[in-house]
Amino acid sequence: MTVSDAPISKSLILAWDRVKLQLQQYLKKRGVAGDAEFHNFVRPISLFSVKDNEVSLSLPNAFMRDRVKERYGDFLLQLWRQETEQEIVEIDFIVDAEKEELTSQASSPGNAIVEKAGHFLSSNLLESQENSIKESSLNSHFLFENFIVDKPNEFAHACAKRVAEHPNSNGLNPLVLHGGVGLGKTHLMQAIGNAVFRESTKTVKYMTADTFMYQFTNSTRFGRQNDFKEELISVDLLMIDDVQFLIGKERTQEEFFNIFNALISAGKQIVLTTDKSPHNLTNFEDRVRSRLASGMIAALYETTYELRLSILQAKEEEAEIVFSEKVLEFLAHTITTNVRELEGAFNRLMAHATLMNRPITLEAAQDILKDMLRAHERIIGVDEIKKIVCDEWNVRLAQMNGKQRSNKIARPRQVAMYLSKILTRHSLPEIGKKFERDHTTVMHAITRIEQEMEKDPDFAEKVEQVQKMLKSGPSKI
C-alpha cells in the first residue's frame, strides 16, 4: 500500500470517532465483557490514512491487529461507508511500528523484513530478539492485550503500562505489585517485559526470588559472585517475582540491596512482586524495606464478580468454545478465591466438553467440579463477620448496632457491612436489619469502604486479610 502525505481532514476524523462510538454501543450489549473488549482492543485503534478506496487503521501490535481484523473488519467497513458515504473498497489494518516505514516508503535492499509481534524487524534483529526473550525467561503468553482490566486491578495495570511505555518514569521506579496468590501479579509483570521487548531494544531479565537465591548461592560457592552481579546490573529492566521469599536470607538480601542500588543509580527500571505491601514485610531489613517503598506501590485486590465473569468470557472466546451463561455465572459466583482456580475450573470443563463431545449443562458443571466446589461451600454469617471485625478493630460487639458515629466505631461497622455484602447472600435490606439500619446506609457503607480501599493500600490489605480469615476459619453462625 502507499500512504498519502496529505493530512486527514477534520470531517474524516470526526467520522472515525462516530464509527468507534457505534462499535462501542454495539459491544455494550454484551455487558461487562463488551466494555472490556472495547477498552482493550477497540479504543487503541487509530485512523492512520485515507487514500483513494482504502482506509488504513493502526493498532499497537500484531495480536490486536489480527483480532480486530477478524472480528470487526467487515463491520467497521460497513460503518465507515455509512458515516462517510465513500465507496471504500477495503480497510487495511497495520501496526504502529509500520507507520514510519509506510510513510517514508524506505526499504533496505538485501535485508529481509520479517513481521513479528507488531514490528517489522530485520531477520538478524529478529533472531537476536528471539534469543533475548529466551534468555529473559519471559512467558510470551503474558501480555497486556489478554490481561482483563477492572476495578480491583486497574491502578496496577495503569502503572504497569506506564512503566512499559516509559521505563524509569518519575515516581515509578521501583514498581512494586502486591496482592494475594493468583490475582495477576506475575502476568502484569511479564506483560511489562514482553511489551518492552516489542517496542524497544532494551534488555530485560525476569526471575523468581527463588532463582535469585539459587544463582547467588551458586555464584558465591564457585567464586563467581561478581559475574552474577555484573549480569544483573547490565540489564535495562530487572523483574523479580515473590521477593517476600528473601525474608530471613541476610546475605541474599545484602546482594539484592547492592544490585537494587546499582540499577537505580544507573537509571535502570526495577519491577517487583510480593504478597503484601512493602510496609508490611516486617522481617525484611529496614533499609531493604525502605528501598522497596521508595517508588510506586500498586495493589491487585480480590476479584469482583464482574471481573471473574469477564475473565471467563475472554477464556471462552480464546478457546473458541461456548458455555451457557448460567455455567459462566455459576463459576464466577462460586470460584472466588483467585484467578488461577477460576481458570483451572474453566479448563476442566473445556476438557470434558472436548473429550466427551457433549455440552456442559449447569448440572454437569456442578458434578465435574464437585471436589473444587467443596472448598467454597462454607457458609459465612453476618454475626460471624461482625465478631471478627470487632476483634480486628478492637471495638465491642454491642457498638456495631449502636448509634455512635465516631470514626473509631463507624469505620469497622462499615467494614462489616461491606464484608457482609460480598461474603453472604443476604440482600441489602437484610444486611441493614442485622445492623439496625436501612439499606441506603448499607449502600453508603459499601461505597465508602471501596473508596477507602482504593486510596489506602494498607487499609485495603487489612480488609482483605479479614476476608481471608472469614473464608478459611470455622463457621460461627
C-alpha positions, 0 to 999 in steps of 0.5 A: 500500500502507499500512504498519502502525505496529505493530512486527514481532514477534520470531517474524516476524523470526526467520522472515525470517532462516530464509527468507534462510538457505534462499535462501542454501543454495539459491544455494550450489549454484551455487558461487562465483557463488551466494555472490556473488549472495547477498552482493550482492543477497540479504543487503541485503534487509530485512523492512520490514512485515507487514500483513494478506496482504502482506509488504513487503521493502526493498532499497537501490535500484531495480536490486536491487529489480527483480532480486530481484523477478524472480528470487526473488519467487515463491520467497521467497513460497513460503518465507515461507508455509512458515516462517510458515504465513500465507496471504500473498497477495503480497510487495511489494518497495520501496526504502529511500528509500520507507520514510519516505514509506510510513510517514508516508503524506505526499504533496505535492499538485501535485508529481509523484513520479517513481521513479528509481534507488531514490528517489522524487524530485520531477520538478524534483529529478529533472531537476536530478539528471539534469543533475548526473550529466551534468555529473559525467561519471559512467558510470551503468553503474558501480555497486556492485550489478554490481561482483563482490566477492572476495578480491583486491578486497574491502578496496577495495570495503569502503572504497569503500562506506564512503566512499559511505555516509559521505563524509569518514569518519575515516581515509578521506579521501583514498581512494586505489585502486591496482592494475594496468590493468583490475582495477576501479579506475575502476568502484569509483570511479564506483560511489562517485559514482553511489551518492552521487548516489542517496542524497544531494544532494551534488555530485560531479565525476569526471575523468581526470588527463588532463582535469585537465591539459587544463582547467588548461592551458586555464584558465591560457592564457585567464586563467581559472585561478581559475574552474577552481579555484573549480569544483573546490573547490565540489564535495562529492566530487572523483574523479580517475582515473590521477593517476600521469599528473601525474608530471613536470607541476610546475605541474599538480601545484602546482594539484592540491596547492592544490585537494587542500588546499582540499577537505580543509580544507573537509571535502570527500571526495577519491577517487583512482586510480593504478597503484601505491601512493602510496609508490611514485610516486617522481617525484611531489613529496614533499609531493604524495606525502605528501598522497596517503598521508595517508588510506586506501590500498586495493589491487585485486590480480590476479584469482583464478580464482574471481573471473574465473569469477564475473565471467563468470557475472554477464556471462552472466546480464546478457546473458541468454545461456548458455555451457557451463561448460567455455567459462566455465572455459576463459576464466577459466583462460586470460584472466588478465591483467585484467578488461577482456580477460576481458570483451572475450573474453566479448563476442566470443563473445556476438557470434558466438553472436548473429550466427551463431545457433549455440552456442559449443562449447569448440572454437569458443571456442578458434578465435574467440579464437585471436589473444587466446589467443596472448598467454597461451600462454607457458609459465612454469617453476618454475626460471624463477620461482625465478631471478627471485625470487632476483634480486628478493630478492637471495638465491642460487639454491642457498638456495631448496632449502636448509634455512635458515629465516631470514626473509631466505631463507624469505620469497622461497622462499615467494614462489616457491612461491606464484608457482609455484602460480598461474603453472604447472600443476604440482600441489602435490606437484610444486611441493614436489619442485622445492623439496625439500619436501612439499606441506603446506609448499607449502600453508603457503607459499601461505597465508602469502604471501596473508596477507602480501599482504593486510596489506602493500600494498607487499609485495603490489605487489612480488609482483605486479610479479614476476608481471608480469615472469614473464608478459611476459619470455622463457621460461627453462625 
